[in-house]
Amino acid sequence: MVPPEFGDGPEGPLGGHPHTLRPLTGELVAAVLATRGYACRPDTDGNLVGRWGTSLVWFRRLGGTGEVLQVRTVTAPLFGIEHVPALRAFCNDWNHSRYWPKAFVEVDDDGRARVCGEVITDLERGVTPHQLDQLLDRGISAGCRLATAVAELNDGARA
């Protein structure tokens, strides 16, 4: 996929010299996602969230000054608690053979389990719009690959 061209005037989040590092901000993340044409909205905590296929992808800023970027994919299939050992084995295998995203199992209060994935990057020194575009694109595409594998796992669990 060809990265978009950046620029929205000198005062906008994408303005200025394209190779200048700038702090990671929610406004910058939103602008880069919008430049790609991705539809995202803020959640109740102010984090951006979008839908890719049947999965949700969150874009969070963590750390003391919001310098850490987390792209978290929450896959759609829900599994019964009895599937947790198999889901953990799936995640261990995934994490052993792939760098991105880190896969893990979450169990909700109702005893339903799902697989999530995340890519985390420390951007303490700053990021250019092009670098951020690449990080977001890779986080989304890696999360989508995980979601596809979990959907296949879910189909096998129903068989």
Secondary structure, 3 states (H helix, E strand, C coil): CCCCCCCCCCCCCCCCCCCCCECCCHHHHHHHHHHCCCCEEECCCCCEEEEECCEEEEEEEECCCCCEEEEEEECCCCEEHHHHHHHHHHHHHHHHHCCCCEEEEEECCCCEEEEEEEEEEECCCCECHHHHHHHHHHHHHHHHHHHHHHHHHHHHHHC
